[in-house]
Amino acid sequence: MAIIIRLDVALAQRKMQLSELSEAVGVTLFNLSILKTGKAKAIRLSTLDAICKHLDCQPGEILEYVPDEAGASER
């Protein structure tokens, strides 16, 4: 299983910097950077809600599920 984070794409489409999003949603730049690079292990629903509200988007525009090929062949 792999969840791909597309926050960088959503920001680029809106010509917005990560620091601007950080200030707007009240999440540290460090934590958003971890999320943006795909290194996050979890995301609070309240954080996802704040990001989606500010970017005027759906969670599916930020998160994408890509099935793990190795896991699918083991079943």
N, C-alpha and C positions, 0 to 999 in steps of 0.2 A: 504494500500500500504506500502510495506517495501523495501527499498533498502539496501542490505547487502554489507558492505565494506569488501573486501577480500585482503586488502593491506598486512596484516600480512602473509597471505599464499604466496603471490607473493614474498615477501621479503625472507621468509624461503626457498622457492624453489631456490632462487638465492644466498642463504647464505649471505645475506646482512643485515646490521644493519640499523635501522631507521635514525641514525645520519649520516651515509654515504649517504643515499638518500637525506637527508636534505641539506647537503653540495653540492651535485651534481646538485640538481634542484633549489636551491636558495629559499627554503621554510623553515620557521622556524621549529625547532624540535617540538615546542609546537603545531603548526598548523597541522603538520603531525601526531602527537600523537592523536589529536582530531579526525582526519580523520580515523586513524588506529583503534581506539576504537569504531568507529561507532557513535560518538557523534556529528559529523559535521551535520549542517543543509543544507549546500551547498558546492559546490566545483567549483572553476573557471575552465573554459575549458582550460585556459592556464596552470593551475596547473596540470590538468589531462593529458594534452599534454606532459608536461615536465616529469611527472612520467612515462608515457607510453614510451616515447623516451628513458629514462634512463634504464628502466627495459626491454626494447625491447618486449613490450606486447601490447595487445589490451585492450581497456577500459573494455570489458566484462570479462577480467581476474581479474579485480579489483572491478568492480561493478556488482551486481546481483540483479535482480528484483524478489521478492517473493510476489505473490498476498496475500492480507490481507483476511483471511478466514471470518472474521466478515463482512467486506464490501461486499464480494461476496454473502453472504447469504441474505443481505438486499435488493438486486436488484430484 
